[in-house]
Amino acid sequence: MASGRSQLAAPVDLYLSYSDTDGDGRVDGTGIDATTLRGYYLSDTGVWYPVDTIGVDTVAREVRLLTNHFTLFALASPAAAGGGDGAC
């Protein structure tokens, strides 16, 4: 793949962490409610697309994603971005 993505034989769980050092349920330095975080991946064309987000663990401070490839992933909140289709 041109982007360096590696296609996997089967989907895998991917855990991305976020900062919430004071434990208030908000991503540090933002007003974003951690439970609204979703995963996104960067396509070959430079567009961010949603990836299956299984859940947010506010105790472990991580978001569980399901993917069938490795590439550049990020966390964002559609609620903080004003809703829409979830694309970043």
Sequence and secondary structure as in RCSB ss.txt:
>XXXX:A:sequence
MASGRSQLAAPVDLYLSYSDTDGDGRVDGTGIDATTLRGYYLSDTGVWYPVDTIGVDTVAREVRLLTNHFTLFAL
ASPAAAGGGDGAC
>XXXX:A:secstr
 TT  EEEEEEEEEEEE   TT SSB TTS  BGGG EEEEE TTS EEE EEEEEETTTTEEEEEEEEES EEE
E TTTTTSTTS  
